[in-house]
Amino acid sequence: VDAGFTTGYFEPEFEGSLTRSEAFPTPLYGRPPDLVTRFPEDDWPGLDKALSAARRTARGLEPFAERTAIETGALDGQGLEILWLRDPVDRFVLQVQGSGRVRLPDGSVTRLTYSGRNGHPYTSLGRVLSQREGIPPEQMTMDRLVARLKADPAFARDLIRLNKSFVFFARRDDLPADSGPIGGAGLPLTPLRSIAVDRAVWPYGLPVWIDATIPDGSGGTEHLTRLMLAQDTGSAILGAARMDLFVGSGAEAGHRAGLIRHSVAFTVLWPR
């Protein structure tokens, strides 16, 4: 049993398009063919140990482009664009959550699943904004952060670029509308049962018993004592007793997920 810490995440839904236009100018990219993901046992001599992925070149592995380089054209001309969103703030939220639904102009919905990241360390923009503007951390919810970013596009661009981590996606039109998003383990996530863990510490499929009291999203709390399954991972989820709780899909789940930053009793069930 360990005293752990949990945040919450969800599957957002945005408006988007399969073609670039004035209304939808912000691209989402599929996984680049030269991206190599690092596994815990990989030794990459000469590369920063903080990198969780790299770029395969004729000269060997090199650091992959950072967010600013990608946003200013590092991937242009490779045909990696899979979809376009309204603005970089929508893309940022989608990348933080790792999956999402995008409603297209004809009313149909396409699903997006996590397909890797550029390997650079994740920077919490909520934490940066909290420190810069003297906002108590417990008041810096995802809703508040997004409202601040949406209000000032130039400010949003500069703040978002402080986070060098950049996530790639795959389109999955075969997923049933009522199933959860696909987690890192390749399986649909179940609200309040699936958790993301640090993959450098724990394997997928690990059963974990938790005991935590978390916000219910409408001003009250819910006491959760139940078995969870490790089915996902995230760049901000680091440490043996650190978890991210999948809350569900849509705006209501998003509001609740943004409120969760709580301690949790974290008991791993490990075979003898």
Backbone bond lengths (Angstrom), bond angles and torsions (degrees), N, CA, C in turn:
res aa  C-N    CA-C-N  psi(-1)  N-CA   C-N-CA  omega(-1)  CA-C   N-CA-C  phi
1 V - - - 1.459 - - 1.526 108.53 -
2 D 1.314 115.99 135.35 1.457 118.94 178.95 1.522 108.87 -135.84
3 A 1.327 115.81 146.94 1.459 120.35 173.85 1.514 106.49 -77.52
4 G 1.321 116.01 110.44 1.456 120.50 -174.96 1.515 111.89 -111.33
5 F 1.324 114.38 -170.74 1.461 121.27 -178.73 1.515 108.31 -141.39
6 T 1.353 116.25 135.19 1.462 119.47 179.28 1.518 112.10 -125.61
7 T 1.307 114.70 143.55 1.456 122.51 166.80 1.526 105.74 -114.58
8 G 1.334 116.63 178.88 1.456 120.11 178.42 1.515 110.26 -124.30
9 Y 1.347 116.85 151.68 1.468 119.80 173.53 1.516 109.14 -141.12
10 F 1.335 116.34 169.27 1.457 120.20 -172.46 1.523 109.84 -151.16
11 E 1.324 116.80 174.11 1.461 122.07 175.28 1.529 108.16 -101.53
12 P 1.353 117.85 106.29 1.462 119.47 -178.46 1.523 112.23 -78.72
13 E 1.334 115.77 164.42 1.463 120.53 173.07 1.519 108.70 -126.70
14 F 1.342 116.20 130.52 1.456 121.82 -179.90 1.520 109.91 -128.60
15 E 1.338 115.44 165.76 1.460 120.45 170.78 1.519 107.96 -90.45
16 G 1.328 116.10 141.63 1.454 119.58 -179.02 1.518 111.08 -158.54
17 S 1.333 116.08 -177.15 1.454 121.16 -177.26 1.526 109.85 -146.07
18 L 1.326 115.98 152.61 1.464 120.55 177.11 1.525 111.31 -84.33
19 T 1.343 116.03 -6.65 1.465 119.93 176.35 1.525 108.78 -127.65
20 R 1.326 115.84 150.27 1.459 120.87 -179.47 1.530 109.70 -75.25
21 S 1.335 116.23 139.97 1.469 120.70 177.56 1.522 108.05 -153.38
22 E 1.337 116.38 175.91 1.467 119.93 177.14 1.516 110.89 -60.53
23 A 1.331 116.47 -37.32 1.471 120.42 -178.74 1.525 111.64 -73.23
24 F 1.341 116.29 -30.31 1.467 120.54 -176.46 1.535 109.86 -129.34
25 P 1.354 117.23 80.26 1.469 120.27 -174.85 1.535 115.37 -97.62
26 T 1.349 117.34 -5.13 1.476 120.19 -170.59 1.533 110.87 -99.46
27 P 1.340 118.34 113.09 1.468 119.32 -174.05 1.530 114.16 -80.71
28 L 1.325 114.61 147.63 1.472 122.46 163.96 1.519 105.59 -105.77
29 Y 1.335 115.77 142.70 1.461 119.88 -176.53 1.525 111.75 -113.37
30 G 1.346 114.63 144.58 1.450 120.36 169.28 1.524 109.60 -76.05
31 R 1.313 116.75 172.52 1.473 121.01 -177.94 1.533 111.08 -66.56
32 P 1.343 117.41 123.94 1.466 119.52 178.13 1.535 110.67 -64.54
33 P 1.339 118.58 141.58 1.470 120.77 -176.82 1.536 113.57 -65.55
34 D 1.348 116.64 -22.28 1.472 119.02 -178.32 1.529 113.26 -95.11
35 L 1.335 117.04 9.44 1.475 120.89 179.71 1.527 110.07 -83.06
36 V 1.328 116.77 128.85 1.470 122.31 178.37 1.532 108.19 -118.43
37 T 1.319 116.78 124.13 1.468 121.04 179.24 1.521 109.87 -88.49
38 R 1.302 116.31 137.34 1.471 121.27 -177.76 1.521 110.14 -88.19
39 F 1.326 116.72 133.85 1.457 122.28 174.14 1.526 108.55 -101.14
40 P 1.361 116.91 156.94 1.472 119.36 -174.91 1.528 113.88 -51.56
41 E 1.328 116.94 -32.91 1.478 119.23 -175.46 1.546 112.67 -84.98
42 D 1.345 117.08 -6.14 1.470 120.15 -176.91 1.524 111.76 -73.55
43 D 1.324 115.56 130.52 1.465 120.61 173.56 1.522 107.52 -108.85
44 W 1.320 116.28 115.06 1.459 120.76 -179.10 1.521 108.40 -111.74
45 P 1.340 118.62 86.27 1.463 120.34 -177.96 1.528 111.83 -59.31
46 G 1.329 115.18 137.72 1.458 120.20 178.07 1.512 114.65 87.26
47 L 1.355 116.90 -10.60 1.464 119.57 178.82 1.527 109.76 -106.47
48 D 1.319 115.76 144.80 1.463 122.61 179.32 1.533 110.01 -54.57
49 K 1.339 116.08 131.58 1.468 120.45 -178.99 1.539 112.00 -65.08
50 A 1.335 116.62 -19.60 1.471 119.90 -179.36 1.526 112.20 -75.79
51 L 1.337 117.89 -13.22 1.462 120.53 -178.69 1.530 110.66 -78.16
52 S 1.334 116.63 128.05 1.468 120.06 179.81 1.528 111.66 -100.57
53 A 1.330 115.88 1.50 1.467 120.95 176.37 1.525 107.70 -157.62
54 A 1.337 116.44 165.88 1.464 120.79 -179.69 1.520 108.70 -151.85
55 R 1.336 114.60 177.76 1.456 121.41 179.97 1.520 108.88 -110.66
56 R 1.340 115.91 129.30 1.469 120.28 178.97 1.524 108.67 -83.98
57 T 1.325 116.38 123.52 1.467 120.66 178.26 1.532 108.83 -128.54
58 A 1.331 116.66 174.31 1.463 121.52 178.59 1.531 110.75 -64.05
59 R 1.327 116.20 -24.02 1.472 121.03 -179.49 1.528 112.52 -91.33
60 G 1.335 116.45 -1.12 1.461 120.21 -176.42 1.515 110.67 114.51
61 L 1.330 117.31 -165.88 1.465 121.29 -176.79 1.528 111.11 -80.10
62 E 1.326 115.35 137.45 1.464 121.95 176.75 1.521 108.72 -133.31
63 P 1.347 117.76 157.66 1.466 118.98 176.57 1.527 110.34 -58.47
64 F 1.331 116.54 140.12 1.457 120.61 177.21 1.530 108.75 -76.54
65 A 1.322 117.22 160.53 1.470 121.63 179.94 1.530 110.68 -57.68
66 E 1.331 117.01 140.87 1.467 122.38 174.94 1.529 109.18 -78.17
67 R 1.346 115.80 170.38 1.470 121.38 -177.91 1.539 112.66 -53.14
68 T 1.338 117.66 -48.90 1.471 119.27 -175.94 1.528 110.70 -59.48
69 A 1.329 116.81 -41.59 1.472 120.69 179.26 1.529 110.25 -63.44
70 I 1.340 116.81 -41.31 1.473 120.57 179.36 1.527 109.94 -65.39
71 E 1.345 116.22 -43.27 1.467 119.93 -178.15 1.528 112.01 -68.75
72 T 1.333 117.10 -19.33 1.468 119.22 -179.97 1.535 111.61 -108.26
73 G 1.346 116.99 20.46 1.459 119.00 167.56 1.511 119.11 113.86
74 A 1.339 118.57 5.79 1.472 119.81 -176.24 1.536 113.61 -60.16
75 L 1.343 117.36 -26.08 1.472 119.83 -178.01 1.524 112.60 -105.67
76 D 1.335 116.86 5.24 1.467 120.06 -177.37 1.533 111.45 -60.70
77 G 1.325 115.47 146.13 1.464 120.80 174.37 1.513 115.01 82.92
78 Q 1.355 117.35 -0.03 1.470 119.76 -179.45 1.530 112.88 -96.95
79 G 1.336 116.39 -3.85 1.465 119.86 179.13 1.521 113.39 68.87
80 L 1.331 116.69 29.05 1.475 120.49 -176.49 1.528 112.88 -87.77
81 E 1.337 117.26 -10.97 1.468 120.12 -177.31 1.535 110.20 -65.18
82 I 1.326 116.64 126.98 1.473 119.65 -179.70 1.521 111.96 -112.30
83 L 1.352 116.85 -13.93 1.455 119.82 -173.60 1.527 108.19 -174.11
84 W 1.328 117.30 156.97 1.471 120.81 178.19 1.526 110.13 -124.90
85 L 1.334 116.39 138.71 1.465 123.03 179.15 1.529 110.23 -111.76
86 R 1.344 115.72 172.77 1.470 120.63 -177.39 1.519 112.97 -66.06
87 D 1.344 117.09 -43.05 1.467 118.24 -174.99 1.529 111.00 -157.50
88 P 1.343 116.57 167.43 1.468 120.84 -178.98 1.536 113.75 -62.76
89 V 1.341 117.48 -21.51 1.468 119.65 179.30 1.533 109.84 -69.72
90 D 1.342 116.76 -43.80 1.471 120.14 176.06 1.527 109.82 -59.33
91 R 1.336 116.61 -42.73 1.469 120.14 -179.54 1.530 110.65 -64.48
92 F 1.341 116.14 -41.45 1.463 120.44 178.75 1.533 111.08 -59.30
93 V 1.339 116.75 -47.02 1.475 120.63 179.95 1.525 109.92 -61.27
94 L 1.325 116.69 -44.16 1.465 121.45 179.47 1.529 110.62 -61.03
95 Q 1.342 116.70 -40.20 1.463 120.09 -179.35 1.521 111.80 -70.45
96 V 1.330 117.57 -34.92 1.466 120.59 177.18 1.535 109.67 -66.17
97 Q 1.330 116.81 -41.82 1.464 120.71 -176.97 1.531 112.05 -77.81
98 G 1.342 117.33 -28.93 1.466 120.74 174.54 1.516 115.90 88.98
99 S 1.340 117.01 -7.65 1.466 120.68 177.02 1.521 107.46 -162.93
100 G 1.328 116.52 167.81 1.459 117.60 179.15 1.512 112.55 -179.41
101 R 1.328 113.72 175.85 1.466 122.05 175.27 1.524 107.16 -114.84
102 V 1.322 116.89 139.50 1.458 120.55 177.17 1.528 108.93 -124.36
103 R 1.353 115.02 122.76 1.460 120.83 179.45 1.524 108.29 -88.60
104 L 1.337 116.04 122.01 1.457 122.22 -175.98 1.537 110.31 -87.42
105 P 1.346 117.75 163.53 1.473 120.24 -177.19 1.526 114.63 -55.15
106 D 1.336 118.18 -27.90 1.480 119.70 179.94 1.528 112.56 -83.94
107 G 1.339 116.98 3.14 1.461 120.50 177.70 1.517 114.39 94.89
108 S 1.343 117.12 -13.76 1.468 119.33 178.65 1.532 110.38 -75.04
109 V 1.332 115.31 161.22 1.470 120.60 -178.18 1.524 109.64 -119.44
110 T 1.310 116.66 131.83 1.461 120.67 173.25 1.520 108.37 -111.36
111 R 1.333 117.13 146.77 1.465 121.84 -178.83 1.524 109.03 -102.23
112 L 1.327 114.96 144.14 1.456 121.35 178.28 1.520 109.44 -118.48
113 T 1.322 117.25 133.32 1.460 120.82 177.18 1.528 109.63 -121.07
114 Y 1.311 114.78 153.34 1.469 122.97 -179.60 1.528 109.80 -61.62
115 S 1.347 115.73 135.32 1.463 118.68 -178.38 1.529 111.86 -133.42
116 G 1.332 116.09 21.02 1.465 119.69 177.83 1.521 111.38 118.96
117 R 1.340 115.32 170.70 1.465 120.17 177.00 1.516 109.52 -143.66
118 N 1.328 115.72 168.45 1.473 119.98 -172.58 1.525 113.46 -74.63
119 G 1.333 118.09 -8.17 1.464 120.62 171.87 1.509 116.02 93.92
120 H 1.337 117.68 -7.33 1.472 119.36 179.08 1.531 109.85 -80.01
121 P 1.345 117.06 150.89 1.463 120.09 -176.40 1.527 112.99 -59.50
122 Y 1.318 115.10 147.74 1.466 123.10 -179.93 1.523 109.86 -83.87
123 T 1.329 116.96 136.71 1.462 122.21 174.71 1.522 108.54 -117.12
124 S 1.330 117.24 127.37 1.459 121.91 -179.88 1.527 109.80 -76.80
125 L 1.339 117.09 113.22 1.465 120.54 -179.73 1.524 110.96 -70.25
126 G 1.328 116.84 -30.86 1.465 120.08 176.58 1.519 110.64 -61.17
127 R 1.323 116.07 -41.43 1.472 120.61 179.92 1.531 110.50 -67.08
128 V 1.341 116.49 -42.24 1.468 120.64 179.51 1.528 110.54 -61.84
129 L 1.343 116.24 -46.83 1.464 120.69 -178.25 1.528 110.81 -65.70
130 S 1.327 115.23 -39.29 1.465 121.03 178.39 1.530 110.74 -58.82
131 Q 1.339 116.28 -44.76 1.472 120.84 -180.00 1.528 111.43 -70.08
132 R 1.332 116.67 -42.84 1.468 121.44 -176.91 1.524 112.87 -64.86
133 E 1.328 115.96 -39.90 1.461 119.86 -171.79 1.525 112.74 -109.18
134 G 1.344 115.99 9.61 1.457 120.20 174.79 1.520 114.22 64.45
135 I 1.337 115.82 33.37 1.470 120.03 179.09 1.524 108.22 -93.31
136 P 1.343 118.72 126.56 1.476 119.46 178.14 1.532 110.27 -54.66
137 P 1.346 117.91 133.60 1.474 121.05 -176.17 1.525 113.93 -51.29
138 E 1.340 117.17 -37.31 1.474 119.20 -177.29 1.534 111.78 -68.04
139 Q 1.351 117.02 -16.40 1.472 119.81 178.18 1.531 112.33 -93.72
140 M 1.331 116.57 -8.50 1.469 120.40 -177.52 1.522 109.97 -88.08
141 T 1.337 115.96 79.09 1.463 120.85 178.58 1.528 109.62 -84.50
142 M 1.328 115.81 165.61 1.471 120.77 176.84 1.526 109.73 -59.96
143 D 1.346 117.83 -40.54 1.467 121.12 179.14 1.527 110.54 -57.08
144 R 1.343 116.37 -44.73 1.467 121.18 -177.27 1.532 110.89 -68.30
145 L 1.331 115.86 -41.19 1.464 120.56 179.06 1.528 110.64 -61.87
146 V 1.338 116.56 -47.22 1.460 120.95 -177.91 1.533 110.49 -64.16
147 A 1.337 117.76 -41.27 1.470 120.87 179.22 1.526 110.29 -60.73
148 R 1.335 116.66 -41.03 1.472 121.44 -179.90 1.532 110.30 -65.70
149 L 1.337 117.47 -41.35 1.461 121.73 -179.63 1.530 111.41 -69.02
150 K 1.340 116.54 -41.44 1.477 120.89 -178.24 1.525 111.06 -65.19
151 A 1.344 116.54 -28.79 1.469 120.86 -175.20 1.525 112.84 -74.23
152 D 1.337 117.66 -17.62 1.466 120.11 -173.09 1.535 109.58 -148.28
153 P 1.347 117.02 91.19 1.473 120.92 -174.48 1.529 114.54 -56.93
154 A 1.330 118.40 -39.03 1.470 120.39 -179.21 1.524 110.59 -68.46
155 F 1.323 115.59 -42.41 1.469 121.09 176.61 1.530 109.41 -61.60
156 A 1.348 115.65 -43.58 1.473 121.26 -179.41 1.525 110.60 -59.97
157 R 1.343 116.45 -46.53 1.470 120.32 -178.99 1.531 110.63 -57.60
158 D 1.344 116.20 -48.35 1.465 120.11 -176.61 1.527 111.85 -67.15
159 L 1.342 116.92 -39.98 1.465 119.76 -179.23 1.529 110.37 -68.08
160 I 1.328 116.20 -44.48 1.468 120.49 -178.03 1.533 110.41 -61.57
161 R 1.323 117.41 -34.26 1.469 120.15 -178.62 1.523 113.11 -71.35
162 L 1.324 117.77 -12.29 1.472 120.06 173.57 1.528 110.52 -67.03
163 N 1.349 116.24 -23.18 1.469 121.48 177.51 1.529 108.23 -91.44
164 K 1.332 116.83 101.15 1.468 121.33 -174.34 1.531 112.90 -71.39
165 S 1.349 116.18 -17.82 1.460 120.85 -179.56 1.533 110.39 -69.79
166 F 1.336 116.68 139.56 1.467 121.69 -178.27 1.524 108.29 -139.64
167 V 1.328 116.92 128.05 1.471 122.36 -173.50 1.529 110.99 -102.67
168 F 1.337 115.88 141.88 1.466 123.16 177.24 1.532 109.44 -108.51
169 F 1.333 115.57 154.32 1.467 120.44 -173.62 1.524 112.24 -129.72
170 A 1.336 114.55 163.69 1.464 121.32 170.24 1.527 107.44 -125.40
171 R 1.331 116.27 143.27 1.479 120.11 175.82 1.517 108.62 -84.57
172 R 1.348 115.27 135.73 1.467 120.46 179.64 1.529 109.31 -130.89
173 D 1.318 116.49 87.50 1.462 119.60 -179.10 1.532 112.16 -80.59
174 D 1.341 115.94 -6.72 1.466 119.63 -178.72 1.531 112.47 -84.72
175 L 1.349 117.65 -9.08 1.472 119.58 -176.31 1.525 110.47 -74.95
176 P 1.346 117.97 132.63 1.470 120.18 176.83 1.530 110.09 -61.02
177 A 1.327 116.40 144.91 1.469 121.68 -176.47 1.526 112.03 -60.49
178 D 1.355 116.84 -29.16 1.471 118.59 -174.78 1.529 112.93 -94.80
179 S 1.339 118.01 1.02 1.470 118.38 179.35 1.517 109.56 -89.16
180 G 1.323 116.21 155.29 1.455 120.81 178.37 1.517 110.78 -70.14
181 P 1.341 116.67 168.65 1.465 119.44 177.69 1.522 110.22 -66.56
182 I 1.325 116.52 161.92 1.462 121.69 178.69 1.529 108.68 -85.06
183 G 1.320 116.81 123.17 1.462 121.35 178.49 1.517 111.18 -83.65
184 G 1.321 115.61 -178.67 1.461 121.28 -178.80 1.522 113.41 -59.10
185 A 1.342 117.35 -26.12 1.463 121.24 -179.46 1.528 112.01 -79.25
186 G 1.348 117.05 -3.90 1.461 120.42 178.53 1.509 114.02 86.48
187 L 1.340 117.46 12.29 1.472 121.91 -178.50 1.527 110.29 -121.03
188 P 1.359 117.64 152.94 1.464 119.82 178.00 1.536 110.64 -63.97
189 L 1.325 115.79 139.33 1.464 121.14 179.16 1.526 110.42 -84.28
190 T 1.338 116.06 147.97 1.458 122.77 178.85 1.528 108.85 -112.99
191 P 1.353 118.06 126.51 1.463 120.07 -179.18 1.535 112.52 -55.67
192 L 1.340 115.30 133.89 1.472 124.00 177.48 1.526 113.67 61.18
193 R 1.346 116.63 18.14 1.468 121.44 174.21 1.531 111.71 -130.61
194 S 1.342 116.02 -27.83 1.467 120.67 -178.96 1.523 109.65 -97.01
195 I 1.332 115.58 137.25 1.461 119.96 176.47 1.531 110.00 -128.45
196 A 1.330 114.40 154.71 1.462 121.31 171.61 1.522 107.43 -99.76
197 V 1.334 115.91 139.06 1.467 121.51 -178.65 1.531 108.93 -131.04
198 D 1.318 115.57 174.12 1.464 121.80 176.39 1.531 108.38 -78.92
199 R 1.322 116.21 112.73 1.473 120.68 -176.20 1.526 112.62 -70.32
200 A 1.321 117.12 -15.40 1.469 118.99 176.22 1.522 110.63 -76.66
201 V 1.353 116.53 -12.97 1.468 121.35 -176.86 1.535 111.50 -111.77
202 W 1.342 116.90 -44.17 1.471 121.22 -172.17 1.525 112.12 -123.47
203 P 1.343 116.97 149.94 1.474 120.38 176.07 1.531 110.96 -84.94
204 Y 1.338 116.38 159.90 1.466 120.61 171.17 1.531 108.68 -66.42
205 G 1.339 114.97 150.63 1.468 120.35 179.19 1.508 113.02 89.07
206 L 1.329 117.48 -3.58 1.469 121.61 -177.94 1.530 110.36 -66.89
207 P 1.356 118.44 127.12 1.469 119.56 173.98 1.536 110.23 -82.83
208 V 1.323 115.63 134.16 1.467 121.72 -179.25 1.523 108.65 -131.77
209 W 1.345 116.27 129.10 1.470 120.04 175.24 1.523 107.53 -92.44
210 I 1.342 116.15 127.32 1.465 118.42 179.93 1.527 111.07 -118.79
211 D 1.317 114.63 155.56 1.464 122.41 173.17 1.522 105.86 -139.11
212 A 1.338 116.06 111.29 1.466 119.85 -175.87 1.522 110.14 -152.68
213 T 1.308 116.06 151.60 1.464 121.81 172.01 1.524 106.89 -113.06
214 I 1.337 115.22 118.52 1.474 120.40 -174.61 1.529 110.38 -125.74
215 P 1.351 117.76 160.32 1.468 120.10 177.00 1.526 111.12 -62.48
216 D 1.353 116.10 145.35 1.469 119.04 178.56 1.530 111.90 -92.87
217 G 1.346 116.11 -1.50 1.463 119.89 177.03 1.514 114.03 93.14
218 S 1.336 117.66 -11.16 1.471 119.54 -179.20 1.530 111.37 -127.37
219 G 1.338 116.01 29.33 1.466 119.24 174.92 1.516 114.95 101.08
220 G 1.341 116.90 -12.97 1.464 120.78 179.86 1.521 111.17 -108.49
221 T 1.332 115.99 -164.01 1.462 120.45 178.61 1.525 110.17 -131.78
222 E 1.314 115.63 163.17 1.470 121.97 174.93 1.518 107.82 -132.10
223 H 1.326 116.22 132.98 1.461 120.94 178.43 1.526 107.83 -94.85
224 L 1.333 116.31 116.84 1.465 121.55 -179.00 1.518 109.66 -105.73
225 T 1.331 117.39 117.19 1.469 121.85 168.94 1.521 104.73 -127.43
226 R 1.307 116.06 104.06 1.472 117.77 -174.09 1.525 111.27 -164.53
227 L 1.322 113.84 168.60 1.457 121.13 177.12 1.526 109.24 -84.99
228 M 1.326 115.72 132.15 1.455 121.74 177.88 1.529 108.76 -118.19
229 L 1.339 116.19 161.91 1.460 120.62 176.21 1.522 109.81 -121.14
230 A 1.330 115.90 132.67 1.467 121.27 176.46 1.524 108.00 -76.80
231 Q 1.336 116.59 107.43 1.469 120.52 -175.84 1.525 112.72 -129.02
232 D 1.333 116.08 8.16 1.449 118.47 -174.98 1.527 109.57 -154.50
233 T 1.326 115.72 172.26 1.460 120.99 177.49 1.516 108.06 -144.53
234 G 1.310 117.35 170.65 1.459 120.94 179.37 1.513 110.03 -160.30
235 S 1.336 116.50 149.88 1.464 119.84 -173.92 1.526 112.81 -66.38
236 A 1.359 117.35 -20.96 1.469 119.57 -179.92 1.526 111.77 -94.69
237 I 1.343 116.92 -1.68 1.465 120.80 -175.11 1.526 108.41 -95.45
238 L 1.322 115.33 94.17 1.466 120.94 -173.77 1.519 110.72 -127.59
239 G 1.339 117.08 125.37 1.458 121.41 177.66 1.514 112.04 120.64
240 A 1.328 115.42 157.38 1.471 121.32 -172.56 1.522 113.73 -66.87
241 A 1.333 118.89 -33.07 1.475 120.42 -176.90 1.524 111.29 -115.38
242 R 1.318 116.06 28.23 1.471 122.04 179.02 1.524 107.82 -102.37
243 M 1.325 117.26 128.39 1.465 119.90 178.88 1.518 110.85 -138.28
244 D 1.329 115.19 161.99 1.456 123.25 176.74 1.522 105.79 -127.52
245 L 1.314 117.08 123.23 1.457 122.55 -173.01 1.525 110.15 -94.28
246 F 1.345 117.29 123.79 1.459 120.45 177.23 1.527 108.99 -76.68
247 V 1.350 116.18 121.14 1.463 121.35 -172.92 1.525 112.82 -96.41
248 G 1.344 117.74 -30.56 1.464 119.99 -178.88 1.513 111.21 144.82
249 S 1.352 116.27 -162.11 1.467 121.71 -176.79 1.526 111.02 -116.99
250 G 1.329 116.10 149.53 1.456 121.01 174.23 1.519 114.89 94.85
251 A 1.342 115.08 178.04 1.471 121.91 -172.02 1.529 113.29 -64.52
252 E 1.336 117.34 -39.53 1.474 120.52 -179.00 1.531 110.53 -63.71
253 A 1.332 115.26 -44.66 1.469 120.19 177.41 1.523 109.93 -63.74
254 G 1.328 115.86 -36.07 1.462 120.26 179.70 1.508 111.99 -64.99
255 H 1.337 116.52 -42.16 1.459 120.63 177.99 1.529 110.22 -60.73
256 R 1.340 116.04 -46.04 1.470 119.86 -179.04 1.527 111.69 -66.27
257 A 1.332 116.18 -43.50 1.466 120.04 -178.71 1.526 110.92 -58.91
258 G 1.340 116.05 -37.89 1.454 120.70 -178.11 1.514 114.23 -67.98
259 L 1.341 116.64 -17.30 1.474 121.01 -179.70 1.524 112.53 -88.81
260 I 1.342 116.91 -15.63 1.471 120.05 -171.97 1.524 111.80 -85.04
261 R 1.326 115.37 111.98 1.472 123.30 172.11 1.525 104.55 -150.46
262 H 1.315 116.49 79.11 1.462 120.94 -167.13 1.527 112.92 -134.64
263 S 1.320 114.80 157.19 1.464 119.31 176.23 1.526 108.92 -74.63
264 V 1.334 115.84 154.52 1.452 121.47 -177.77 1.524 109.06 -148.12
265 A 1.321 116.88 138.32 1.470 120.05 170.16 1.523 105.90 -80.52
266 F 1.336 115.95 123.32 1.468 122.35 -167.83 1.522 107.88 -121.44
267 T 1.340 116.99 106.03 1.472 121.65 -176.25 1.528 109.61 -115.40
268 V 1.314 116.19 113.78 1.469 121.24 -179.88 1.526 109.45 -84.21
269 L 1.327 117.04 132.59 1.472 121.72 176.31 1.528 106.73 -96.70
270 W 1.320 115.50 106.82 1.466 121.11 -171.75 1.521 108.46 -120.75
271 P 1.342 119.36 128.77 1.474 118.94 -179.07 1.523 112.21 -64.38
272 R 1.326 115.87 145.98 1.474 120.53 178.10 1.529 109.39 -66.05
